[in-house]
Amino acid sequence: MTYKIITFNIRCCDDKDGHSIAERAPRLFEAMRPYDADLIGFQEYTPVWEPFIQEYFSEEYEIFNQYRAADNFESTPILWKKSVFSCIEKTCFWLSDTPEVESQGWDSIGCKRICMMVRLLHKESGKEICFMNTHFGFGDPCQIASAELIYRYSQRKEALPVILTGDFNMEPTYPAYAALTSHFTDANAATACDRRDTYHGYFAEGIKRHHIDYCFVNDRVKPLSTDIITRDFDGKYPSDHFGIFFTVEA
């Protein structure tokens, strides 16, 4: 089966110069709509985003969300198309030494980090997949430990195709990228090998841009294509990141 996937860091808060969440939400929907994704992984989702995601996506998609901390309402929700999948299992874990409970992990800036994971049944084919979505913290020790933890969790579903999306806060030259690609395939590297920046910061003066958003897959998944979603709206953007669209076969 071929699956269409989008990963998109949607930016957690309001920004100036026409980039509030209320202004960006319809742009997000319009930028994503032509791709007709089966699976979506958002990062930096907050309560302010909830009514907009409900308005634009809830008719077609089911959403699984868990905020990463009782005092930090930010998350990495997973959406799947209701007509395509039914959910068999859903869980989350924290990127820490105690992943089963809300906990402080290894992030050098002190944020708690979380990974969402679902097991989905493709209704037409009867095949199952595992879809994971996350947002890494900062610092090599944090990112390497997070990569190894996610791999260990993915091994619990080793008989299934595994798809992992997220904002990983790492360039392809970082040690954590090597750690992840020792277990998974970078779908972009295997297809378009498009290393343009995915974090652009609205192209503001003095902002350093980075290629930090990815889709990784295990050996039961074949990457087919990659397209960075660079659409703007008269110089305004859906987020300070570009989304990325992938197709894979599993």
Order of alpha helices (4+ residues) and beta strands (2+ residues): beta-alpha-beta-alpha-beta-beta-beta-beta-beta-alpha-beta-alpha-beta-alpha-beta-beta-beta
